[in-house]
Amino acid sequence: MTGPRVEAADVQCLSDPTPCSEYWSISAFVVQNSDMASEDSTYIHGTRPEEQRRLSAMNETINDSFLRELNLQGGECILDVGSGLGQFSRAMGRAAKACRVLGIERSSEQIAQAIKMAADAGDMDVVDFRGGDAMNLALNEDEWGTFDLAHTRFLLEHVHDPLAVVKGMVKAVKVGGRVVLADDDHQIFRLWPEPPGWASLWEAYVHSYEKLANDPFVGRRLVSLLHQAGAKPTRNTLVFFGGCSGQPIFDRHAKNINDILAMAKKTIVEEMFFDELYFDQSLAHFGEWAKRPDSAMWYGISWAEGVRV
Ligand SMILES: C[S@@+](CC[C@H](N)C(=O)[O-])C[C@H]1O[C@@H](n2cnc3c(N)ncnc32)[C@H](O)[C@@H]1O
């Protein structure tokens, strides 16, 4: 499905009286693809303000670990594909201290909020956001093959053709440049002791991804995607994204899980025919579980990187 061309004036700046056009003029935002809203697969989380708050809070809790894993040397020019609210794009840009990071993002709502957050943080000089579909990267002729690093996180699970994304990323970097993919494999998520109803609630959530042509298990495919896209895989790991009772971060991780489930309720109940009362009870059990003195959440984000040869 092809969406309407998005013009700067069409985009609302969220909770800010400053006209968006002021941000757009300083951010060098460019809409190049008239089909940036193509929706072959639906972005399961959506872009409502409550989801943007969840995504932002999650970024705050995990970005330091991802930055450590990335081990930037300084001086890298970086492309961030599916940049969302741009917090990690900016973190990479601040660490690399080189070119402005180029964030490619399909949703005009996400870009408007990303620009506002960059402006609020005084980071307008480290990042540019560009509207476009990750499966057909909107790079200029003279930008292909110039980046030192192409990065994507939590995007491949949401697109119907992840290989097309990775091929574009490989083409975007220079020979020897890094391609870094980080994404979920929901099957390895474990809670212990398991709250009542948890197994079927989580399974319904995971399979609701497939209803929306998203891939809940793409994390296990990352090395294979690099290879298929013509890159040479060099490393894989898991970035820990769990915690347990007694850790200050644990409440925020538990809230993140609660929020993704609560926001997916409509799809799970209506599309998966999951009993609504059972959904509510199971989510309430999860909330009680998170307050136990012995609760533990075990999870890691799949990470794979390779180089262009
Ligand atoms: C879960 S968010 C992750 C954002 C960011 N990478 C991060 O780690 O915080 C996924 C983002 O991908 C965007 N997205 C989904 N499908 C896309 C596509 N085909 N092209 C570009 N962006 C897309 C969504 O709008 C959303 O902002």
The ligand as a MOL file (V3000), in Angstrom:
LIG
                    3D

  0  0  0     0  0            999 V3000
M  V30 BEGIN CTAB
M  V30 COUNTS 27 29 0 0 0
M  V30 BEGIN ATOM
M  V30 1 C 11.0200 -0.7080 17.9130 0
M  V30 2 S 11.3770 0.7400 17.0100 0 CHG=1
M  V30 3 C 13.1520 0.7860 17.2040 0
M  V30 4 C 13.7260 2.1540 17.0220 0
M  V30 5 C 15.2260 2.2550 17.2780 0
M  V30 6 N 15.9830 1.5020 16.3100 0
M  V30 7 C 15.5730 1.8180 18.6590 0
M  V30 8 O 16.2610 0.8150 18.8360 0
M  V30 9 O 15.1320 2.5020 19.6080 0 CHG=-1
M  V30 10 C 11.2030 0.2800 15.3070 0
M  V30 11 C 11.1470 1.4670 14.3750 0
M  V30 12 O 11.1920 1.0070 13.0310 0
M  V30 13 C 10.3080 1.8030 12.2550 0
M  V30 14 N 9.9550 1.0310 11.0500 0
M  V30 15 C 9.1170 -0.0230 10.9470 0
M  V30 16 N 9.0920 -0.4650 9.6750 0
M  V30 17 C 9.9320 0.3300 8.9630 0
M  V30 18 C 10.3470 0.3700 7.6060 0
M  V30 19 N 9.8830 -0.5060 6.7110 0
M  V30 20 N 11.2200 1.3320 7.2210 0
M  V30 21 C 11.7190 2.2310 8.1200 0
M  V30 22 N 11.3690 2.2340 9.4190 0
M  V30 23 C 10.4850 1.2970 9.8440 0
M  V30 24 C 9.1320 2.0630 13.1860 0
M  V30 25 O 8.3810 3.1850 12.7690 0
M  V30 26 C 9.8530 2.2760 14.5020 0
M  V30 27 O 10.1800 3.6250 14.7160 0
M  V30 END ATOM
M  V30 BEGIN BOND
M  V30 1 1 1 2
M  V30 2 1 2 3
M  V30 3 1 2 10
M  V30 4 1 3 4
M  V30 5 1 4 5
M  V30 6 1 5 6
M  V30 7 1 5 7
M  V30 8 2 7 8
M  V30 9 1 7 9
M  V30 10 1 10 11
M  V30 11 1 11 12
M  V30 12 1 11 26
M  V30 13 1 12 13
M  V30 14 1 13 14
M  V30 15 1 13 24
M  V30 16 1 14 15
M  V30 17 1 14 23
M  V30 18 2 15 16
M  V30 19 1 16 17
M  V30 20 1 17 18
M  V30 21 2 17 23
M  V30 22 1 18 19
M  V30 23 2 18 20
M  V30 24 1 20 21
M  V30 25 2 21 22
M  V30 26 1 22 23
M  V30 27 1 24 25
M  V30 28 1 24 26
M  V30 29 1 26 27
M  V30 END BOND
M  V30 END CTAB
M  END
